[in-house]
Amino acid sequence: MIKSLTVSKYEFFKNVKRKDFFLMTFGFPLLTILLLTIPAVLMNSQYTDNQMVGYIDQANLLGEISRTIEESQYMGSIEENKHTTQFVKYIDNKTAIQDLESGKISEILVFPSNYLKTGIVYYYAAEKAQSIPEEELSDVIITVLLKNKVDENILVRVKDPLSLKKLDSVSNNYEFQETKIDIKNLIIPLSSAILLCFSILSSSGYLLKSITEEKENRVIEILLSSVTHQELLVGKTIGLGALGLLQMMIWVFVIIMGAISYIAIYVELSLLVLIFVYYLLGYLLYASIMAGIGIISGPLQSGQQISGIISLIAFLPLLLIQVLIASPNSEIAIFLSMFPLTSAVSMMSRVAVTSVPFYQIIMSVTILLISIYLGLILFSRMFRVELLMYGKKPDINELIRYFFTK
């Protein structure tokens, strides 16, 4: 065990100094922040505090649009702005165009005489001006056309006809119960599920690369003169697992701090425990698989091609994330959260949107543990076969025979 810890310590400090690890660990959150904030800054720079929009009513339907739009636009993590749009009526094109060119208004809306029939509205905007959103304009026109003609409640429903909410269950007295999902509480579990996938594949990929490179360079022969193949494999797995755990902790810390800074959010300890458990188990499973690929494959490129197929399976829950969120208790969602190669990410996604039965979590963890145990036994014995037949690639029959040989 002491030798395994020595190997794990070496692997950890060797890889933690790698430029690609540093770039992935700190660059990934930074890139995410930039992708969220840069569009917000650009949008923010295009808006003015007060926007004047001119309109020409050739259909004689609108009269005076006295309404002012005041919308609170939350610009990412930058600031909250008050954007005000006011409407100015024009009788002729000449005056409207002159005011547009002088900067008094930023846009001209033309309602043609056949507007009621076609619904088409033409607009002419100053260069680089931010046009009024079509949804906001539609809201204004509906209000003007129906004001004082229908009941106020009907007017509200015309503008906002419905908001679908899922009924998740039925109580004992046959009353429907609404699914209550707080969007802000989805941030940490879903983000963690996505990052979990990247971190597991990243750290297990290091294990694949380490074993393959040492085989190619024949360094592994020197190492095995001091340690057994089990000690070497265990040491590499622990060291690179700790590396991935460090990476995951940094990412989760950034997510939590970012969420708490801008949103009143409560992070449950049970969620953090679940993230840790599924990272650990997910990593051990993929580490055993990547180790096996490294053992049986030839050059590094060949191993990476095989691992690419495994990575596609790992990314399957992310491709089906909409299904997992919309129907977290469906058969496919339950299957993905039980299947060992997809269970870590799938279960975290389900936990974000529903209360997963405890027995399902226990089943998922148990299946993962059994898969890890079988995987470690299989690939440990495959490692021994590879060493005994060094220089010769074992075929499937030989691998099966040695697997059942103690």
Secondary structure, 3 states (H helix, E strand, C coil): CHHHHHHHHHHHHHHHCCHHHHHHHHHHHHHHHHHHHHHHHHHHHHCCCEEEEEEEECCCCCCCCCCCEEEEEEECCCEEEEEEEEEEEECCHHHHHHHHHHCCCCEEEEECCCHHHHCCCEEEECCCCCCCCHHHHHHHHHHHHHCCCCCHHHHHHHHCCCCCCCEEEECCCCCEEECCCCHHHHHHHHHHHHHHHHHHHHHHHHHHHHHHHHHHHCHHHHHCCCCCHHHHHHHHHHHHHHHHHHHHHHHHHHHHHHHHHHCCCCCCHHHHHHHHHHHHHHHHHHHHHHHHHHHHCCCHHHHHHHHHHHHHHHHHHHHCHHHHHHCCCCHHHHHHHHCCCCHHHHHHHHHHHCCCCHHHHHHHHHHHHHHHHHHHHHHHHHHHHHHHCCCCCCCHHHHHHHHCCC
